[in-house]
Every structure is written in structure tokens, then in C-alpha cells.
């Protein structure tokens, strides 16, 4: 009996239905993805101490700075695959899959080496306090030693999502997230391995998810099937992947690197504030998920529909995506603000840690709602092959503007809340700018000729 077809054609049928059906499994998957970091923080905060919680939290931006670059390249591969799939270009799908997987293999070697050698230097650059830096360095060394698992899961699941299959990556992620919880408790509570225990639990779980998604690609009978002996770099496709993915890669890594400096400002207020900031960030990560998943859904939706020449359908999808993202974000933000203390106590019950965490949650959460538009516009522009505009806007808003805000503002205001509000300030700037760029229609002029012909 032939295998059940798992890909989804988004070029016809209900727009909202496609976006929701695509985004919901991915949303659930992202929830479990966030459980990696959240469970790590809960376990070390409850069973090791607030210094360990601060140590794990302080590593996030370093990890994101290095991994984010290669994740951006994966996004470029996903756009090429989704456009080829929408255009019914079987050979293009095959070549893009094998090029992107070989590129990931090479990138994982580079990322491991950079992480092992550069991460400790970045901890020192952030002025990480003495009671935190030792455990933070240990966590990073272990994490980057096994980072290939995360990278292969991301590219493999990105390939599946590019052809409309967001369910199987979800199933594998749920399995590995449950394994991470079990291993966290085993290594920390039973073996008393501390921060090292949560690091080992994370990389083992990520490797398991990577193995599962690679097996699926190898057993598939569709165009995206992985055939190891055919792994090779296709020059023209690599050029297209880099043209689309490199701006996203630079954007992600530069923003994360910039956040290292924001962390340095937070570090000036010592471990209680650092732990409160970490607790807030773990909750903040969940609030982002609806807009993030709708943004990724729009990238695939736009890619497929432009490949099919359906420009009007693309524009309707963007507007619908914004409304759905705002509704989903509101559903998370309201309980987050109403029950912030209860949620923050999951990480640590120290009164000072709670005070800082509550402050960040209450003052920053309302800004998520308008920021939904940025995620949808960015996803749509990338799906259309324009990664340069989101990159420039995001770097200008989240790096240049934010650093100027902190550099100048902290000369007059010494407050962790003022530091935290540098994020919403940048979100507002990026939302306004991307709205203007999208509405200007300049991205339409860069589309292939057949799109304009069919739209007419």
C-alpha cells in the first residue's frame, strides 16, 4: 500500500483554514520546543538555586547568536523548496533538499567549533558575575558539543513544513521534549549533576528528534525524499538559498548578538535581577508563539501561491494572518498578566526574583499585540523571496535603535525596567517600518514574470 501523502497544497481552498491547520501543529511543536529551555530553567531554579537559573538564562543569547545564523539559511532553503513545490518542479524540490542537508552538515561542524571556542569569551564580554560564569560556561560547552542534533532537526522539519507537513515534526518534537523532561529530572534530581545535567538532557533529546526526522525523509516516496548518495551542492540552488537565507541568517545572529549587550546591562543588577529576567524570558517565549507560527505559515503560504501565480490570494492571506496572530497572542497575554506570580514561582520563589519577573511581565506584555504585524509582514516578504527588507528593518530597529536607546538612556536612567523596555521600543519601530514597506508594494516588482501574468 502506498504511503499516505503528507504534503499540503495551499494554492486552493480556505485561506484561514490552511493557515490555522498549518500553524496549530507548529504552534504545539513550538510549545514543546520551548519546554526544552523552560524545563531546564524550572529544574535548576527549584533544585539547584537562583545562581544556576541565572547561569542557564544568561547563555540564551549566545546560543541564539551562533545557531540563529544557520537557522536563517534553513529558512532560505524552505522558501526555495516551497516555491518549487508550488510550481510542481519535482527536480527543483529534490535538488534543494539535498543541497540544504549537505549544507547543514558542513554548518554543524562550523557551529560546534565556534560555540566551543567563542562562547566563553562572550560570557566574559557580558560581564557575567563571578557566581554565575562558571556554570554558564559549563552549560555552553556541553550544549555546543551536541548542537548538530538541533540543526538537523531544524532543517529536516523545515523541509517537511515547506511542503505543508507540519504534523510529523510535531510528533517527533513532543517525543523528544518528554525525553528532555525525564532526563532533566534524572540527571539533576537523581544524579545531582546540576547545570551539566540539564545540558546533557537537552542535547540527547535534540539528537533523538534529528534522527527521527531524517528517517522520515529517507523513507518518504515523495519528491523531497532523502537519498544519501545523492547529497551534493547544486550551485544555482545554493546561490538562491544564500540570496534568500543569508539576510535572514545575518538578521537573526546580529539581533541575538546585540541581545548579548542587553544582557550585559541586566547583569549590572546582579543575580536576583538576572534570575527574574530569565523567568520573564521563559514566559515571554510562549507569548511569541502564535505570531511566530503564523509568520512561518505565511512564508510557506506565500511561497506556494506565488509559485502558482496567485498574487491576490497572497495579499488576502497576509491580512487574515495578522488577525489570527493577534487573536492567538491575546489569548496568551491576558492570562500571563493576570497570573504572573503563579507562573513565575515555577522558576524560583525568592521574593526579589519574583519582584523583578513580575515587573517585566506587566510592563512589556501588552506590546506583543501590535508586534504581530511585524512577524506576518516579515514572513510574507521572505515567502516572496525578499529577505533583504526584513533584515535591514530588523537590524535597524533591534540593533542600532535599541543600542542607541540603551547607550544614551542609561546615562540618565539606571533601572532594569528601562533596560527591558528597549525591546518594545524596537518592536514599535520595526512594525511601523515594515507596514510601510509591505504596503508600498515594492516587493511585487521583484516577482517572476509568470506571477504578474497570471495575476492579471
C-alpha positions as CSV (number, residue, x, y, z in Angstrom):
1,X,0.0,0.0,0.0
2,X,1.5,3.4,-0.9
3,X,2.4,5.8,1.9
4,X,-0.1,8.4,2.8
5,X,0.5,11.7,1.1
6,X,1.6,14.2,3.8
7,X,2.2,17.4,1.8
8,X,-0.4,20.1,1.5
9,X,-1.3,22.2,-1.5
10,X,-2.1,25.7,-0.1
11,X,-2.8,27.2,-3.5
12,X,-6.6,26.4,-3.3
13,X,-9.2,26.1,-0.6
14,X,-9.9,28.2,2.5
15,X,-7.1,30.6,3.3
16,X,-7.8,30.8,7.1
17,X,-8.3,27.1,7.2
18,X,-4.9,26.4,5.6
19,X,-3.1,28.9,7.9
20,X,-4.7,27.6,11.0
21,X,-4.3,23.9,10.1
22,X,-0.7,24.6,9.3
23,X,0.1,26.8,12.2
24,X,-1.6,24.9,15.0
25,X,0.6,21.7,14.8
26,X,3.6,24.0,14.5
27,X,2.4,26.0,17.5
28,X,2.1,22.9,19.6
29,X,5.5,21.9,18.4
30,X,7.0,25.3,19.3
31,X,5.4,24.9,22.8
32,X,7.3,21.7,23.2
33,X,10.4,23.2,21.8
34,X,10.2,26.0,24.4
35,X,9.8,23.3,27.0
36,X,13.5,22.4,26.5
37,X,14.6,25.8,27.9
38,X,11.7,26.2,30.3
39,X,12.1,22.8,32.0
40,X,15.8,23.4,32.2
41,X,15.1,26.7,34.0
42,X,12.4,25.2,36.3
43,X,14.6,22.3,37.3
44,X,17.8,24.3,38.0
45,X,15.8,27.2,39.6
46,X,13.9,24.8,42.0
47,X,16.5,22.2,42.7
48,X,19.9,24.0,42.3
49,X,19.4,27.7,43.0
50,X,18.9,31.2,41.6
51,X,22.5,31.4,40.6
52,X,22.1,28.3,38.4
53,X,18.9,29.8,37.0
54,X,20.7,33.0,36.1
55,X,23.6,30.9,34.6
56,X,21.3,29.0,32.2
57,X,19.4,32.2,31.3
58,X,22.5,34.1,30.5
59,X,23.5,31.6,27.8
60,X,20.4,32.0,25.7
61,X,21.5,34.9,23.5
62,X,24.9,33.4,22.9
63,X,23.3,30.2,21.7
64,X,20.9,32.1,19.5
65,X,23.6,34.3,18.1
66,X,25.5,31.3,16.7
67,X,22.6,28.9,15.9
68,X,20.4,31.7,14.5
69,X,22.8,32.3,11.6
70,X,22.4,28.7,10.4
71,X,18.7,28.7,11.1
72,X,18.3,31.7,8.7
73,X,20.0,29.6,6.0
74,X,17.5,26.9,6.7
75,X,14.7,29.4,6.2
76,X,16.1,30.2,2.8
77,X,16.1,26.5,1.9
78,X,12.5,26.2,3.0
79,X,11.4,29.1,0.7
80,X,13.1,27.5,-2.3
81,X,11.5,24.2,-1.6
82,X,8.0,25.6,-1.0
83,X,8.2,27.7,-4.3
84,X,9.4,24.6,-6.2
85,X,6.7,22.5,-4.7
86,X,4.0,25.1,-5.5
87,X,5.3,25.2,-9.1
88,X,5.2,21.3,-9.3
89,X,9.0,21.3,-10.0
90,X,10.0,17.9,-8.8
91,X,13.6,18.2,-9.7
92,X,13.9,21.5,-8.0
93,X,12.5,20.1,-4.8
94,X,14.9,17.2,-4.9
95,X,18.0,19.3,-5.5
96,X,17.1,21.9,-2.9
97,X,16.6,19.2,-0.2
98,X,19.9,17.5,-0.9
99,X,21.8,20.8,-1.2
100,X,20.3,22.1,2.1
101,X,21.1,18.9,4.0
102,X,24.7,18.8,2.9
103,X,25.0,22.5,3.8
104,X,23.6,21.7,7.2
105,X,26.2,19.0,7.8
106,X,29.0,21.4,7.0
107,X,27.4,24.2,9.0
108,X,27.1,22.0,12.1
109,X,30.8,21.4,12.2
110,X,31.5,25.1,12.0
111,X,28.8,26.0,14.6
112,X,30.2,23.4,17.1
113,X,33.7,24.8,16.7
114,X,32.6,28.4,17.0
115,X,30.5,27.6,20.1
116,X,33.2,25.8,21.9
117,X,35.8,28.5,21.4
118,X,33.8,31.7,21.2
119,X,31.1,31.2,23.9
120,X,33.3,31.6,26.9
121,X,34.7,34.8,25.5
122,X,31.2,36.2,25.0
123,X,30.4,35.4,28.7
124,X,33.3,37.5,29.8
125,X,32.3,40.3,27.4
126,X,28.8,40.3,29.0
127,X,30.5,40.9,32.4
128,X,28.8,37.8,33.8
129,X,29.0,37.8,37.6
130,X,31.6,35.5,39.3
131,X,28.8,33.5,41.0
132,X,27.3,32.7,37.6
133,X,30.0,32.4,35.0
134,X,31.4,29.0,35.9
135,X,28.1,27.2,35.5
136,X,27.2,29.2,32.4
137,X,30.5,28.2,30.7
138,X,29.9,24.5,31.6
139,X,26.4,24.6,30.1
140,X,27.6,26.1,26.9
141,X,30.5,23.7,26.4
142,X,28.1,20.7,26.6
143,X,25.4,22.3,24.5
144,X,27.6,23.1,21.6
145,X,29.3,19.7,21.7
146,X,25.9,18.3,20.6
147,X,24.4,21.1,18.6
148,X,24.3,19.1,15.4
149,X,21.2,17.4,16.6
150,X,19.3,20.7,16.8
151,X,20.5,21.8,13.4
152,X,19.5,18.6,11.6
153,X,16.1,18.6,13.3
154,X,15.5,22.2,12.3
155,X,16.4,21.7,8.6
156,X,14.6,18.4,8.4
157,X,11.4,19.8,9.9
158,X,11.8,22.9,7.7
159,X,11.8,20.7,4.6
160,X,8.6,18.9,5.8
161,X,6.9,22.2,6.6
162,X,7.9,23.7,3.2
163,X,5.7,21.0,1.5
164,X,2.9,21.6,4.0
165,X,3.6,18.8,6.5
166,X,3.7,20.3,10.0
167,X,2.4,17.3,11.8
168,X,5.2,14.8,11.8
169,X,7.8,17.3,13.1
170,X,5.3,18.0,15.9
171,X,5.1,14.3,16.8
172,X,8.9,13.9,17.0
173,X,9.3,17.1,18.9
174,X,6.7,16.0,21.5
175,X,8.6,12.8,22.0
176,X,12.0,14.4,22.4
177,X,10.6,17.1,24.7
178,X,9.1,14.4,27.0
179,X,12.5,12.7,26.9
180,X,14.1,16.0,27.9
181,X,11.9,16.4,31.0
182,X,12.6,12.8,32.1
183,X,16.4,13.2,31.6
184,X,16.4,16.6,33.3
185,X,14.8,15.1,36.4
186,X,17.0,12.0,36.3
187,X,20.3,13.9,35.8
188,X,19.6,16.7,38.3
189,X,17.4,15.2,41.0
190,X,18.8,11.6,41.0
191,X,22.4,12.0,39.8
192,X,22.8,15.6,41.2
193,X,24.7,16.8,38.0
194,X,23.4,20.4,38.3
195,X,23.7,22.6,35.3
196,X,25.6,19.9,33.4
197,X,22.7,17.6,33.8
198,X,20.2,19.8,32.0
199,X,22.7,20.5,29.3
200,X,23.2,16.7,28.6
201,X,19.4,16.2,28.8
202,X,18.9,18.9,26.1
203,X,21.4,17.6,23.6
204,X,20.4,14.0,23.9
205,X,16.8,14.9,23.3
206,X,17.7,17.1,20.3
207,X,19.7,14.3,18.7
208,X,16.7,11.9,19.1
209,X,14.4,14.4,17.3
210,X,17.0,14.8,14.5
211,X,17.3,11.0,14.0
212,X,13.5,10.7,13.7
213,X,13.1,13.4,11.1
214,X,16.0,12.1,9.0
215,X,14.4,8.7,9.0
216,X,11.1,10.1,7.7
217,X,12.9,12.0,4.9
218,X,14.8,8.8,3.9
219,X,11.6,6.7,3.9
220,X,9.4,9.1,2.0
221,X,8.3,8.3,-1.5
222,X,7.7,12.0,-2.5
223,X,9.9,14.4,-4.2
224,X,11.6,15.5,-1.0
225,X,12.9,12.0,-0.2
226,X,16.5,12.0,1.1
227,X,18.9,9.7,-0.8
228,X,22.2,9.9,1.0
229,X,24.3,9.0,-2.1
230,X,22.8,12.0,-3.9
231,X,23.9,14.6,-1.3
232,X,25.7,17.3,-3.2
233,X,25.8,21.0,-3.6
234,X,23.8,22.4,-6.6
235,X,25.4,25.7,-7.4
236,X,22.4,27.6,-8.7
237,X,20.2,26.4,-5.9
238,X,22.8,27.2,-3.3
239,X,23.0,30.7,-4.7
240,X,19.2,31.1,-4.3
241,X,19.3,29.7,-0.8
242,X,22.0,32.1,0.2
243,X,20.3,35.0,-1.5
244,X,17.1,34.4,0.5
245,X,18.6,32.8,3.6
246,X,21.7,34.9,4.2
247,X,19.8,38.1,5.0
248,X,17.6,36.2,7.5
249,X,20.8,34.5,8.9
250,X,22.6,37.8,9.4
251,X,19.4,39.3,10.9
252,X,18.9,36.5,13.4
253,X,22.5,36.3,14.5
254,X,23.1,40.0,14.7
255,X,20.0,40.6,16.8
256,X,20.9,37.8,19.2
257,X,24.5,39.1,19.4
258,X,23.0,42.6,20.1
259,X,20.9,41.0,22.9
260,X,24.2,39.9,24.5
261,X,24.8,43.5,25.2
262,X,21.3,44.0,26.6
263,X,22.1,41.0,28.9
264,X,25.2,42.9,30.0
265,X,23.0,45.8,31.1
266,X,20.8,43.4,33.1
267,X,23.9,41.7,34.6
268,X,24.8,45.0,36.3
269,X,21.8,44.5,38.6
270,X,23.2,41.1,39.8
271,X,21.8,37.6,40.1
272,X,18.3,38.3,41.5
273,X,17.5,40.6,38.6
274,X,19.2,38.2,36.2
275,X,17.0,35.3,37.5
276,X,13.9,37.5,37.3
277,X,14.8,38.4,33.7
278,X,15.4,34.7,32.9
279,X,12.0,33.8,34.4
280,X,10.2,36.5,32.4
281,X,12.0,35.4,29.2
282,X,10.9,31.8,29.6
283,X,7.3,33.1,29.8
284,X,7.9,35.6,27.1
285,X,8.9,32.8,24.7
286,X,5.4,31.3,24.9
287,X,3.7,34.6,24.2
288,X,5.6,34.9,20.9
289,X,4.5,31.5,19.6
290,X,1.2,32.4,17.9
291,X,2.7,35.3,15.8
292,X,5.9,33.3,15.1
293,X,4.0,30.3,13.8
294,X,1.6,32.4,11.7
295,X,4.6,34.2,10.3
296,X,6.2,30.8,9.3
297,X,2.8,29.6,8.0
298,X,2.6,32.8,5.8
299,X,6.1,32.2,4.4
300,X,5.0,28.7,3.1
301,X,1.6,30.0,2.0
302,X,3.1,32.9,0.1
303,X,5.8,30.8,-1.4
304,X,3.4,28.2,-2.7
305,X,0.9,30.7,-4.0
306,X,3.4,32.9,-5.7
307,X,4.8,29.7,-7.3
308,X,1.3,29.2,-8.6
309,X,1.0,32.8,-9.7
310,X,-1.8,33.7,-7.3
311,X,-0.9,37.2,-6.1
312,X,-4.4,38.3,-4.9
313,X,-4.6,35.2,-2.7
314,X,-1.2,36.1,-1.2
315,X,-2.5,39.5,-0.1
316,X,-5.6,38.1,1.4
317,X,-3.5,35.6,3.3
318,X,-1.4,38.3,4.8
319,X,-4.4,40.2,6.2
320,X,-6.0,37.1,7.5
321,X,-2.7,36.0,9.1
322,X,-2.4,39.3,11.1
323,X,-5.9,38.9,12.5
324,X,-5.4,35.3,13.6
325,X,-2.0,36.1,15.1
326,X,-3.3,39.0,17.2
327,X,-6.2,36.8,18.4
328,X,-3.9,34.0,19.4
329,X,-1.4,36.3,21.1
330,X,-4.2,38.0,23.1
331,X,-5.3,34.6,24.4
332,X,-1.9,34.1,25.9
333,X,-1.1,37.6,27.1
334,X,-4.2,38.1,29.2
335,X,-3.6,35.0,31.5
336,X,0.1,35.8,31.6
337,X,-0.5,39.2,33.1
338,X,-3.3,38.1,35.4
339,X,-1.4,35.1,36.8
340,X,2.1,36.3,36.5
341,X,3.1,35.5,40.1
342,X,1.9,31.9,39.9
343,X,3.8,31.3,36.7
344,X,6.9,33.0,37.9
345,X,7.0,30.8,41.0
346,X,7.6,27.8,38.8
347,X,11.1,29.0,38.3
348,X,12.1,30.4,41.7
349,X,10.2,31.7,44.8
350,X,12.8,34.2,46.0
351,X,10.9,37.5,46.7
352,X,13.4,39.6,44.8
353,X,13.4,37.3,41.8
354,X,9.6,37.4,41.7
355,X,9.5,41.2,42.0
356,X,11.8,41.7,39.0
357,X,10.0,39.0,37.0
358,X,6.5,40.5,37.7
359,X,7.7,44.0,36.7
360,X,9.0,42.8,33.3
361,X,5.8,40.8,32.6
362,X,3.3,43.5,33.4
363,X,5.0,46.3,31.6
364,X,6.2,44.5,28.5
365,X,3.5,42.0,27.6
366,X,0.9,44.5,26.1
367,X,3.3,45.3,23.3
368,X,3.1,41.8,21.8
369,X,-0.3,42.5,20.2
370,X,0.8,45.2,17.7
371,X,4.1,43.4,17.0
372,X,2.1,40.5,15.4
373,X,2.0,42.6,12.2
374,X,5.8,42.6,12.0
375,X,6.0,38.8,12.1
376,X,3.4,38.4,9.4
377,X,4.9,41.0,7.1
378,X,8.4,39.6,7.5
379,X,7.1,36.1,6.8
380,X,5.3,37.2,3.7
381,X,8.2,39.2,2.3
382,X,10.5,36.2,2.8
383,X,8.0,33.9,1.1
384,X,8.1,36.3,-1.8
385,X,11.9,36.0,-1.9
386,X,12.6,39.4,-0.3
387,X,14.7,38.6,2.8
388,X,16.7,41.8,2.5
389,X,14.0,44.2,3.6
390,X,13.1,42.4,6.9
391,X,16.8,42.0,7.6
392,X,17.5,45.8,7.2
393,X,14.5,46.8,9.2
394,X,15.0,44.4,12.0
395,X,18.7,45.2,12.4
396,X,18.0,48.9,12.3
397,X,15.2,48.5,14.9
398,X,16.5,45.8,17.2
399,X,20.3,46.5,17.0
400,X,21.0,50.1,16.0
401,X,18.0,51.8,17.6
402,X,18.0,49.6,20.7
403,X,21.7,50.1,21.4
404,X,21.3,53.9,21.0
405,X,18.4,53.8,23.3
406,X,20.4,52.0,25.9
407,X,23.7,53.8,25.4
408,X,22.1,57.2,25.7
409,X,19.2,56.4,28.0
410,X,21.1,54.6,30.7
411,X,23.3,57.7,31.2
412,X,20.2,59.3,32.7
413,X,18.1,56.3,34.0
414,X,19.6,53.4,35.9
415,X,16.7,50.9,36.0
416,X,16.3,47.3,34.9
417,X,12.8,48.2,33.6
418,X,14.2,50.9,31.4
419,X,16.6,48.3,30.0
420,X,13.7,45.9,29.4
421,X,11.6,48.5,27.6
422,X,14.3,48.7,25.0
423,X,12.6,45.7,23.4
424,X,9.1,47.1,23.0
425,X,10.7,50.4,21.7
426,X,12.4,48.4,18.9
427,X,9.2,46.4,18.2
428,X,7.2,49.6,17.6
429,X,9.8,51.0,15.2
430,X,10.0,47.7,13.2
431,X,6.2,47.3,13.0
432,X,5.7,50.8,11.5
433,X,8.6,50.5,9.1
434,X,7.6,47.0,7.8
435,X,4.0,48.2,7.4
436,X,5.2,51.0,5.1
437,X,7.4,48.7,3.1
438,X,4.8,46.0,2.6
439,X,2.1,48.5,1.6
440,X,4.4,50.2,-0.8
441,X,4.3,47.1,-3.0
442,X,7.9,47.2,-4.0
443,X,8.3,43.5,-3.2
444,X,5.8,42.7,-6.0
445,X,8.1,44.2,-8.7
446,X,10.8,41.6,-7.8
447,X,8.4,38.6,-8.5
448,X,8.9,36.4,-11.6
449,X,7.1,37.4,-14.7
450,X,4.7,34.5,-14.7
451,X,3.2,35.7,-11.3
452,X,2.3,39.0,-12.8
453,X,0.9,37.4,-15.9
454,X,-1.3,35.0,-14.0
455,X,-2.4,37.7,-11.5
456,X,-3.5,39.9,-14.4
